[in-house]
Amino acid sequence: MCKNNILLEIKNLEVGFSTEYGLLQPVKDVSFKVGKGEIVGIVGESGSGKSVTSLSVIQLLPKLGKVLNGQILFEGKDLLALPKEEIRKMRGSEIAMIFQEPLTSLNPLFTVGNQISETIRLHQGVSKQEARFRAIEILKKVGIPRSEKVYDLYPHSLSGGMRQRVMIGMALSSNPKLLIADEPTTALDVTIQAQILKLMKELIQEFETSIIFITHDLGVIAEMADRVIVMYAGQVMEEANVFDLFSEPFHPYTRGLLKSTIKVQTEGEKLDSIEGVVPSLLEIPVGCRFHTRCPYVGRECVAKEPALIKVSEDRYVRCLKNLAETGISEVK
């Protein structure tokens, strides 16, 4: 990826949470880039560190969480080194986020129109009248009928799909350069999910926004992403463009995820699954973090933690077995 085309670059990110059990690390040594106008999917099971990574970018970690190490470069500026006031100004204007459940993200005491208008006024400094006009136009753009009437409704009056459209509209109201979508369609039925994904792709093309799309659904990743980051137990296990990842996955975990996706079954055929569960932060395995569930585990996997290695252009893998086969040793 051309250096001038990079919007966001995360380098060796480590995040810790102070608990009664000591310092726990849900994210360790995470590195990846997001190009301008690119959709990067982050996929993995619950507990893999996807959401913590995204919250680190906009510095909205829970109270007990903090970034221990690394850099988060946005247009070349390290966000971790900026004053809090400057980060607040960037949230919504340059970097916006869509959360999984819009009902908990929207304020129940204010109308949806009021909340969009306030976002517009905060970041664009326009009058109340102008903000209202722009908010109604945004509601129309995200496919909400009778936008003038919906503007004056409260969040509980809307369906889940409508609320999610409002959240997308609010996130895009200031034309952010980067949109972080954290499981934005998980709570929606399949029909509404398809509509929301189509809407997001259309709006992204119009606003030329880059996206980090976080999900556990590989079908959504195949539909949306240009490039995919596969995370497990707080680390990046594999990174590749979406076509390479689905046609030839390198990491055993990626292969397991792809095999375990729901597909049309013939009678008597069992659904594949990955044995075991993502390890607790209190019991992170020594060596490769996936070795307790890996069908190809060897002695070296238990003894040594693999680095994230560049296999080819824009393709990386964290697996000792794969590296032994290829003889590749270039570290990312």
C-alpha positions as CSV (number, residue, x, y, z in Angstrom):
1,M,0.0,0.0,0.0
2,C,1.4,3.4,-1.0
3,K,2.4,5.5,2.0
4,N,0.5,8.5,0.8
5,N,-2.7,6.4,0.5
6,I,-2.7,5.4,4.2
7,L,-5.3,7.0,6.4
8,L,-4.9,5.0,9.6
9,E,-1.9,2.9,10.8
10,I,-1.9,1.0,14.0
11,K,1.6,-0.1,15.2
12,N,2.2,-2.7,17.9
13,L,-0.8,-1.8,19.9
14,E,-1.1,-3.2,23.4
15,V,-4.1,-2.5,25.7
16,G,-4.3,-3.4,29.4
17,F,-7.1,-3.5,32.0
18,S,-6.4,-3.1,35.7
19,T,-8.3,-5.7,37.6
20,E,-8.3,-7.4,41.0
21,Y,-6.4,-10.2,39.3
22,G,-3.7,-7.9,38.0
23,L,-3.1,-6.3,34.6
24,L,-4.9,-8.2,31.8
25,Q,-4.1,-7.7,28.1
26,P,-7.1,-8.1,25.7
27,V,-5.0,-6.7,22.9
28,K,-1.3,-7.4,22.3
29,D,1.0,-6.5,19.4
30,V,-1.8,-5.5,16.9
31,S,-0.6,-3.8,13.7
32,F,-2.5,-3.0,10.5
33,K,-3.3,-0.2,8.1
34,V,-6.4,1.3,6.6
35,G,-6.1,3.0,3.2
36,K,-8.1,5.9,2.0
37,G,-11.5,4.8,0.7
38,E,-10.8,1.2,1.8
39,I,-13.1,-1.1,3.8
40,V,-11.1,-3.3,6.2
41,G,-13.0,-6.1,7.9
42,I,-11.9,-7.3,11.4
43,V,-13.3,-10.8,12.1
44,G,-13.0,-13.2,15.0
45,E,-14.9,-14.8,17.9
46,S,-16.2,-12.9,20.9
47,G,-13.2,-12.1,23.1
48,S,-10.7,-11.8,20.3
49,G,-10.0,-8.1,20.9
50,K,-11.9,-6.6,17.9
51,S,-13.9,-4.0,19.8
52,V,-11.2,-3.1,22.3
53,T,-8.9,-2.3,19.3
54,S,-11.6,0.0,17.7
55,L,-12.3,1.8,21.0
56,S,-8.6,2.4,21.4
57,V,-8.6,4.3,18.1
58,I,-11.2,6.8,19.3
59,Q,-9.9,6.6,22.9
60,L,-13.2,5.5,24.4
61,L,-11.8,2.6,26.4
62,P,-13.6,1.7,29.7
63,K,-12.3,3.5,32.8
64,L,-9.9,0.7,33.8
65,G,-8.5,0.3,30.3
66,K,-5.4,2.0,28.9
67,V,-3.1,1.8,26.0
68,L,0.2,0.3,27.2
69,N,2.3,0.5,24.1
70,G,2.2,1.3,20.4
71,Q,1.1,4.0,18.0
72,I,-2.2,4.9,16.3
73,L,-1.3,7.2,13.4
74,F,-4.2,9.0,11.7
75,E,-3.0,10.9,8.6
76,G,0.5,10.7,10.1
77,K,-0.5,12.1,13.6
78,D,-0.2,9.9,16.6
79,L,-3.6,10.0,18.3
80,L,-2.2,8.8,21.5
81,A,0.0,11.8,21.8
82,L,-2.8,14.4,21.2
83,P,-4.5,16.4,23.9
84,K,-7.9,15.1,25.0
85,E,-9.7,18.2,23.7
86,E,-8.3,17.7,20.2
87,I,-9.4,14.0,20.3
88,R,-12.9,15.1,21.3
89,K,-13.0,17.5,18.3
90,M,-12.0,14.6,16.0
91,R,-14.7,12.2,17.2
92,G,-17.6,12.6,14.9
93,S,-15.9,15.1,12.6
94,E,-13.0,13.0,11.3
95,I,-13.5,9.6,13.0
96,A,-17.1,8.3,13.7
97,M,-18.4,5.1,15.1
98,I,-21.5,3.0,14.7
99,F,-22.2,0.7,17.7
100,Q,-23.9,-2.7,17.7
101,E,-27.1,-1.7,19.6
102,P,-28.5,1.7,18.5
103,L,-31.1,1.8,21.3
104,T,-28.4,2.0,23.9
105,S,-26.4,4.5,21.8
106,L,-29.2,7.0,21.2
107,N,-30.4,9.2,24.1
108,P,-34.0,8.2,24.9
109,L,-34.7,11.7,26.3
110,F,-34.2,13.5,22.9
111,T,-35.7,13.1,19.5
112,V,-33.6,11.5,16.8
113,G,-33.6,14.8,14.9
114,N,-32.4,16.7,17.9
115,Q,-29.5,14.3,18.3
116,I,-28.4,14.5,14.6
117,S,-28.8,18.3,14.7
118,E,-26.7,18.7,17.8
119,T,-23.9,16.6,16.1
120,I,-24.0,18.8,13.0
121,R,-24.0,22.0,15.1
122,L,-21.1,20.8,17.2
123,H,-18.9,19.9,14.3
124,Q,-20.0,22.4,11.6
125,G,-21.0,25.5,13.6
126,V,-24.3,26.1,11.7
127,S,-27.6,27.6,12.9
128,K,-30.4,25.6,14.5
129,Q,-32.5,26.0,11.3
130,E,-29.7,25.0,9.0
131,A,-28.8,22.0,11.3
132,R,-32.5,20.9,11.2
133,F,-32.6,21.1,7.4
134,R,-29.3,19.1,7.0
135,A,-30.5,16.5,9.6
136,I,-33.7,15.9,7.6
137,E,-31.7,15.6,4.4
138,I,-29.5,13.0,6.1
139,L,-32.5,11.0,7.2
140,K,-33.7,11.0,3.6
141,K,-30.3,9.8,2.4
142,V,-30.3,6.8,4.8
143,G,-33.6,5.8,3.3
144,I,-36.0,6.8,6.1
145,P,-39.5,7.7,4.7
146,R,-41.4,10.7,6.1
147,S,-38.2,12.2,7.4
148,E,-39.8,15.4,8.6
149,K,-42.0,13.4,10.9
150,V,-39.3,11.0,12.0
151,Y,-37.1,14.0,12.9
152,D,-39.5,14.7,15.8
153,L,-39.8,11.1,17.1
154,Y,-38.0,9.5,20.0
155,P,-35.7,6.4,19.5
156,H,-38.2,4.0,21.2
157,S,-40.8,4.9,18.5
158,L,-38.6,3.4,15.7
159,S,-37.8,-0.2,14.7
160,G,-34.3,-1.6,15.1
161,G,-33.6,-1.1,11.4
162,M,-34.8,2.5,11.5
163,R,-32.7,3.2,14.6
164,Q,-29.6,1.7,12.9
165,R,-30.3,3.9,9.9
166,V,-30.4,6.9,12.2
167,M,-27.1,5.9,13.8
168,I,-25.5,5.6,10.3
169,G,-26.9,9.0,9.3
170,M,-25.6,10.6,12.6
171,A,-22.1,9.0,12.0
172,L,-21.9,10.3,8.5
173,S,-23.5,13.7,9.2
174,S,-20.1,15.4,9.3
175,N,-18.5,13.5,6.5
176,P,-15.9,11.7,8.6
177,K,-12.8,10.3,6.9
178,L,-12.9,7.1,8.9
179,L,-16.0,5.2,10.0
180,I,-15.8,2.4,12.6
181,A,-18.7,0.0,12.5
182,D,-18.8,-2.4,15.4
183,E,-21.2,-5.3,14.7
184,P,-23.7,-2.8,13.1
185,T,-26.1,-5.4,11.8
186,T,-25.9,-8.2,14.4
187,A,-29.2,-7.4,16.1
188,L,-31.1,-7.1,12.8
189,D,-33.0,-9.7,10.8
190,V,-31.5,-10.9,7.5
191,T,-33.7,-8.7,5.3
192,I,-32.9,-5.5,7.2
193,Q,-29.3,-6.5,7.5
194,A,-29.0,-6.7,3.7
195,Q,-30.6,-3.3,3.3
196,I,-28.3,-1.7,5.9
197,L,-25.2,-3.2,4.2
198,K,-26.3,-1.9,0.8
199,L,-27.0,1.5,2.3
200,M,-23.6,1.7,3.9
201,K,-21.8,0.8,0.6
202,E,-23.7,3.4,-1.3
203,L,-23.1,6.1,1.3
204,I,-19.4,5.3,1.6
205,Q,-19.0,5.7,-2.2
206,E,-20.8,9.0,-2.0
207,F,-18.8,10.4,1.0
208,E,-15.5,8.6,0.1
209,T,-15.2,7.4,3.7
210,S,-12.8,4.6,4.9
211,I,-14.4,1.9,7.1
212,I,-13.2,-0.5,9.8
213,F,-16.0,-3.1,9.8
214,I,-16.0,-5.3,12.8
215,T,-18.1,-8.5,12.8
216,H,-18.0,-12.3,13.6
217,D,-20.0,-12.9,10.4
218,L,-17.9,-14.0,7.5
219,G,-20.8,-13.6,5.1
220,V,-20.9,-9.9,5.9
221,I,-17.1,-9.7,5.5
222,A,-17.3,-11.3,2.0
223,E,-20.0,-8.8,1.1
224,M,-18.3,-5.6,2.5
225,A,-14.6,-5.8,2.9
226,D,-11.6,-5.1,0.6
227,R,-9.1,-6.5,3.1
228,V,-9.6,-8.7,6.2
229,I,-7.9,-8.9,9.6
230,V,-8.5,-12.1,11.5
231,M,-8.0,-11.7,15.3
232,Y,-7.8,-14.3,18.0
233,A,-7.2,-13.9,21.7
234,G,-6.0,-10.3,21.3
235,Q,-3.7,-10.8,18.3
236,V,-3.8,-10.6,14.5
237,M,-3.5,-14.1,13.2
238,E,-3.8,-13.4,9.5
239,E,-4.3,-10.4,7.1
240,A,-5.1,-10.7,3.4
241,N,-7.3,-9.2,0.7
242,V,-10.8,-10.7,0.9
243,F,-10.4,-12.8,-2.3
244,D,-7.1,-14.5,-1.1
245,L,-8.4,-15.1,2.4
246,F,-11.6,-16.9,1.2
247,S,-9.8,-18.8,-1.6
248,E,-6.6,-19.8,0.3
249,P,-6.6,-19.2,4.0
250,F,-3.2,-19.7,5.6
251,H,-3.8,-19.8,9.3
252,P,-5.5,-22.8,10.9
253,Y,-7.8,-20.5,12.8
254,T,-9.0,-18.8,9.6
255,R,-9.5,-22.2,8.0
256,G,-11.6,-23.3,11.0
257,L,-13.7,-20.1,10.8
258,L,-14.4,-20.6,7.1
259,K,-15.3,-24.3,7.6
260,S,-17.6,-23.6,10.4
261,T,-19.8,-21.1,8.5
262,I,-23.4,-22.2,7.9
263,K,-24.0,-23.6,4.4
264,V,-26.5,-25.9,2.7
265,Q,-26.0,-29.3,4.3
266,T,-26.7,-32.7,2.7
267,E,-28.5,-35.2,4.9
268,G,-26.3,-36.7,7.6
269,E,-23.5,-34.2,7.1
270,K,-22.1,-32.6,10.3
271,L,-21.5,-28.9,10.6
272,D,-17.8,-28.3,11.1
273,S,-16.7,-26.4,14.3
274,I,-13.5,-25.3,16.0
275,E,-13.0,-27.4,19.2
276,G,-12.8,-25.5,22.5
277,V,-13.3,-21.8,23.2
278,V,-11.3,-18.5,23.1
279,P,-9.0,-18.6,26.2
280,S,-9.8,-16.4,29.2
281,L,-7.5,-13.4,29.7
282,L,-6.5,-15.0,33.0
283,E,-5.3,-18.1,31.2
284,I,-3.6,-17.0,27.9
285,P,-1.6,-20.0,26.6
286,V,2.2,-19.8,26.4
287,G,3.5,-20.0,22.9
288,C,1.0,-19.7,20.1
289,R,-2.3,-18.5,21.5
290,F,-4.3,-20.8,19.2
291,H,-2.3,-24.0,20.0
292,T,-4.8,-25.4,22.5
293,R,-7.4,-25.6,19.7
294,C,-5.2,-26.2,16.6
295,P,-5.3,-29.5,14.8
296,Y,-1.7,-29.0,13.5
297,V,-0.1,-28.1,16.9
298,G,3.6,-29.2,17.3
299,R,6.2,-28.8,20.1
300,E,7.4,-25.5,18.7
301,C,3.9,-24.0,18.9
302,V,3.8,-24.6,22.7
303,A,7.3,-23.3,23.3
304,K,7.5,-20.2,21.1
305,E,5.1,-17.3,20.3
306,P,5.1,-16.7,16.6
307,A,5.5,-13.2,15.1
308,L,3.3,-11.7,12.5
309,I,5.2,-12.4,9.3
310,K,4.9,-10.9,5.8
311,V,4.1,-13.8,3.4
312,S,3.6,-11.7,0.2
313,E,2.4,-8.2,-0.7
314,D,-0.2,-7.1,1.8
315,R,-0.5,-10.6,3.2
316,Y,0.6,-11.6,6.8
317,V,0.3,-14.7,9.0
318,R,1.1,-15.5,12.6
319,C,1.8,-19.3,12.4
320,L,5.1,-21.3,12.9
321,K,3.8,-24.3,10.9
322,N,3.1,-22.1,7.9
323,L,6.4,-20.4,8.1
324,A,8.3,-23.6,8.5
325,E,6.7,-24.8,5.2
326,T,7.5,-21.6,3.3
327,G,10.8,-20.7,4.8
328,I,9.7,-17.0,5.1
329,S,11.3,-15.0,7.9
330,E,10.5,-11.4,7.2
331,V,8.9,-9.7,10.1
332,K,6.1,-7.2,9.6
